Amino acid sequence: MESLVQIGAQSDRKPRAKRPDWLRIRIATPERYRQVQSLVSKLSLNTVCQEARCPNIYECWGEHGTATFMILGDICTRRCGFCAVTTGRPEAVDREEPQHVAEAVEVMGLQHAVITSVDRDDLPDGGARHWAEVIEAIHQRCPDSAVEVLTPDFRNVPDALDIVLAARPEIFSHNMETVPRLYRQARPGSRYERSLAILADASARRDRGAYVGRVKTGIMVGIGETYDEVLETLADIRGAGVEVLTVGQYLQPTAQHLPVDRFVTPEEFAELRAYALELGFLHCESGPLVRSSYHAHEHVPPSLRDRGGPSVSARASNA
């Protein structure tokens, strides 16, 4: 069955502003969607597609057969104002998870696997060793698959970044999410300078040859930032050596989360894309429905394993 819906339109106690036409998606649950859903359930895996209520789940699961795996459980130790993932006391780490994720990548035939996680501030290394085990398991079982990791900041735990990068993910990503002024409301457990520093650290390792992958980040807009603040943040990110950027619309997951300040137009997303390229980013995905892992298999191709990389390009889209 198929129907048209507006992203985030649901019966909450608070009325919400009407979503513009460019935030409409087509819901469809074809056989491939159900196959991915069944596989995720069978292997007891978590996906950010489900936990973060991603609007693109029907396209990714149904059309592309792709999913972004969320490791280290489904309970986060931080409480971000924009995120739908449950906050609380996490359960013990599933030691079989690396092999289960690798099996899913193999069965789905993924050429580009995207892995993210909850924050695990309860673990001494922030979960870094488990991250490395997942990357290594995928590479061992699926040697032709590129691995993109979207990690937390590990709260600057010594050696955490070294442990993850030593496993040689093709793409290292850590999301900045928003502008400095909004960190207290949007990311109370994080710090703008700390997130910027982990990206700069990964870039420095790349520049001296200690890491051979690309460095990537993403931000959301429409959460209360000004246009000038976005431009300044993009300049900070590029100054940290980041090569790949995603920019997407913030969508309030529930009435208990931060409200949408405004709906950014496709034209403004195109302007931000152009500005990013002027700053020197190698690639920028910028559009209302862009998420950090959406179409990652296209705009950050597996050929990056060879460090050839894509040509300087970008596109503004509703994806």
C-alpha positions in Angstrom: 0.0 0.0 0.0 1.2 3.5 -0.8 0.2 6.9 0.4 1.5 10.5 0.6 2.3 11.9 4.0 4.0 15.0 5.4 7.1 14.4 7.4 6.5 14.6 11.1 2.8 15.1 10.7 1.3 13.3 13.7 -1.2 13.9 16.4 0.7 15.5 19.2 -0.7 17.7 22.0 1.0 20.8 20.5 -0.1 22.0 17.0 2.7 22.1 14.5 3.3 24.4 11.6 2.2 23.1 8.3 5.0 21.3 6.4 5.8 22.7 3.0 5.3 20.8 -0.2 9.0 20.0 -0.5 8.8 17.9 2.7 6.4 15.3 1.3 7.5 11.7 0.7 5.9 8.7 -0.7 5.4 5.8 1.7 5.8 2.3 0.2 6.6 -1.0 1.8 7.5 -3.3 -1.1 9.0 -6.8 -0.6 12.6 -5.5 -0.4 11.6 -3.2 2.5 10.1 -6.2 4.4 13.2 -8.3 3.6 15.5 -5.7 5.2 13.1 -5.4 8.2 13.1 -9.1 8.7 16.9 -9.4 8.5 17.4 -6.6 11.0 15.0 -8.3 13.4 16.5 -11.8 12.9 20.0 -10.6 13.7 18.8 -8.5 16.7 20.3 -5.3 15.1 19.4 -1.7 15.7 19.2 0.8 12.9 19.3 4.6 13.1 16.6 4.4 10.4 14.1 3.2 13.0 15.5 4.6 16.3 15.9 8.2 14.9 12.6 8.0 12.9 14.4 8.8 9.7 12.0 10.0 6.9 14.0 8.2 4.2 13.5 4.7 5.6 10.9 3.7 3.0 13.2 4.7 0.2 16.4 3.3 1.6 15.0 0.0 2.8 12.5 -0.4 0.0 14.3 0.9 -3.1 18.0 0.6 -2.3 18.0 -2.3 0.3 20.3 -0.2 2.5 20.3 0.6 6.2 22.4 2.5 8.7 23.3 0.1 11.5 23.3 1.5 15.1 25.7 -0.4 17.3 26.2 -0.5 21.1 22.5 -0.8 21.9 19.5 1.5 21.5 19.8 3.5 24.7 21.9 6.6 24.8 23.7 8.1 27.8 23.0 11.7 26.5 19.8 13.6 26.0 20.0 15.7 22.9 17.1 18.1 22.2 16.7 17.0 18.6 17.2 13.2 18.8 14.5 10.5 19.1 16.8 7.8 20.5 15.9 6.7 24.0 18.0 8.1 26.9 18.8 6.0 29.9 21.1 3.3 31.3 22.4 1.1 28.5 22.5 -2.6 28.6 25.7 -4.7 28.4 27.5 -4.6 25.1 26.5 -7.4 22.7 29.8 -9.2 21.9 28.2 -11.0 18.9 27.1 -7.7 17.3 30.2 -7.2 15.1 29.6 -10.6 13.4 25.9 -9.9 13.1 26.5 -6.6 11.5 29.0 -8.1 9.1 26.5 -10.9 8.2 23.9 -8.3 7.5 26.3 -6.4 5.2 27.1 -9.6 3.4 23.5 -10.8 3.0 22.4 -7.4 1.8 25.3 -7.2 -0.7 26.3 -3.7 0.5 29.2 -2.0 -1.3 29.0 0.8 1.2 28.1 0.0 4.9 27.2 2.9 7.2 27.6 2.4 11.0 26.7 4.7 13.8 26.0 4.3 17.5 24.5 5.7 20.6 26.8 7.6 23.0 28.2 5.2 25.6 29.7 7.4 28.2 29.3 4.5 30.7 32.1 2.6 29.0 35.8 3.4 29.8 36.7 3.8 26.1 33.4 5.2 25.0 32.9 2.0 23.0 35.9 2.6 20.7 37.2 -1.0 20.9 33.7 -2.3 19.9 33.7 0.1 17.0 37.0 -1.3 15.8 35.7 -4.9 16.1 32.7 -4.0 13.9 34.8 -2.4 11.2 37.2 -5.3 11.2 34.4 -7.9 11.1 32.9 -6.2 8.0 36.3 -5.9 6.2 37.1 -9.6 7.0 33.7 -10.9 5.8 33.1 -8.4 3.0 36.5 -7.3 1.7 34.9 -5.4 -1.2 32.6 -3.3 1.1 33.6 0.2 2.1 32.8 1.1 5.7 31.6 4.6 6.7 31.5 5.3 10.5 29.6 8.0 12.2 31.0 8.1 15.7 30.3 10.0 18.9 33.0 12.2 20.3 34.1 9.6 22.9 34.4 12.6 25.3 38.0 12.9 24.3 38.9 9.5 25.9 42.6 9.0 25.3 43.4 6.8 22.3 39.7 6.3 21.3 40.1 7.9 17.9 43.4 6.0 17.3 41.6 2.7 18.1 38.8 3.4 15.6 41.0 4.7 12.8 43.4 1.9 13.2 40.6 -0.4 11.9 40.8 1.6 8.7 37.3 2.7 7.9 37.0 4.2 4.5 35.0 7.2 5.8 35.3 8.7 9.3 32.4 10.9 10.2 31.4 12.8 13.3 28.4 15.2 13.1 28.7 18.8 14.3 24.9 19.0 14.1 24.4 22.7 14.7 26.0 26.1 15.4 27.9 26.9 18.6 25.2 29.0 20.2 22.7 26.2 20.1 24.8 23.5 21.6 23.4 24.0 25.1 19.9 23.4 24.0 20.5 20.8 21.2 23.6 18.9 22.5 23.9 19.5 26.2 26.2 16.6 26.7 28.6 17.7 23.9 30.8 20.7 23.2 31.2 22.5 19.9 35.0 22.8 20.3 35.3 19.1 21.2 33.4 17.9 18.1 35.4 20.2 15.9 38.6 19.0 17.5 37.9 15.3 16.8 37.4 16.2 13.1 40.6 18.2 13.0 42.4 15.3 14.7 41.2 12.8 12.1 42.1 15.2 9.3 45.6 15.7 10.7 46.1 11.9 10.7 44.9 11.8 7.1 47.3 14.6 6.1 50.3 12.9 7.5 49.4 9.5 6.1 48.3 7.8 9.3 44.7 7.5 8.1 43.9 6.9 4.4 40.1 7.6 4.4 38.0 10.7 4.0 36.7 12.9 6.8 33.0 13.9 6.9 30.4 15.8 9.0 26.9 17.0 8.9 24.7 19.8 10.2 21.0 20.4 10.4 19.3 23.8 9.8 15.9 25.2 10.9 16.5 24.7 14.6 17.0 28.3 15.5 20.3 29.3 13.9 20.9 32.4 11.7 22.1 32.2 8.2 25.4 33.9 9.1 25.9 31.4 11.9 25.6 28.6 9.4 28.2 30.2 7.1 30.6 30.7 10.1 30.1 27.1 11.2 30.8 25.8 7.6 34.0 27.8 7.6 35.0 26.3 11.0 34.4 22.8 9.7 36.4 23.3 6.5 39.1 24.9 8.5 39.3 21.6 10.5 40.1 19.8 7.2 36.8 18.1 6.7 36.2 17.1 3.0 32.6 15.9 2.8 29.6 17.8 4.2 25.8 17.1 4.5 23.2 19.8 5.3 19.6 18.9 6.0 16.4 20.2 7.5 15.8 19.6 11.2 12.4 17.9 11.8 11.0 17.7 15.3 10.5 14.0 16.1 8.0 14.5 19.0 6.3 17.4 20.8 8.9 16.9 23.6 11.8 17.8 21.4 13.0 21.1 20.2 10.6 22.8 17.8 11.3 23.6 14.2 12.2 27.3 14.0 11.7 27.5 10.2 11.6 25.4 7.0 14.6 26.2 4.9 13.8 26.4 1.2 15.4 24.3 -1.5 16.9 27.6 -2.9 18.7 28.3 0.4 20.0 24.7 0.5 21.4 25.3 -3.0 23.1 28.5 -1.7 24.7 26.6 1.2 26.0 23.9 -1.2 27.6 26.6 -3.4 29.2 28.3 -0.4 30.5 24.9 0.8 32.2 24.3 -2.6 33.7 27.8 -2.5 35.2 26.9 0.9 36.9 23.9 -0.7 34.8 20.9 0.4 35.2 18.1 -2.1 31.6 17.2 -1.8 28.4 18.6 -0.3 24.9 17.1 -0.1 22.5 19.9 0.7 18.7 19.5 0.7 15.5 19.3 2.9 15.6 15.6 3.4 19.4 15.1 3.4 20.6 13.1 6.3 24.3 12.2 7.1 24.0 8.7 5.7 21.4 9.2 3.0 22.7 8.2 -0.5 26.2 7.7 1.1 26.8 4.9 -1.3 26.6 7.5 -4.1 28.3 10.7 -2.9 31.1 8.9 -1.1 31.7 5.9 -3.3 33.7 2.8 -2.3 36.5 3.8 -4.7 37.7 6.0 -1.9 39.5 2.8 -0.6 42.0 3.6 -3.4 42.2 7.3 -2.3 41.3 8.3 -5.8 38.0 9.8 -4.6 35.2 11.5 -6.5 35.6 14.6 -8.5 34.6 17.9 -6.9 30.9 17.9 -7.1 27.6 18.4 -5.2 24.0 18.6 -5.7 21.1 20.2 -3.9 18.1 17.9 -3.7 15.2 16.7 -1.6 17.3 13.7 -0.6 
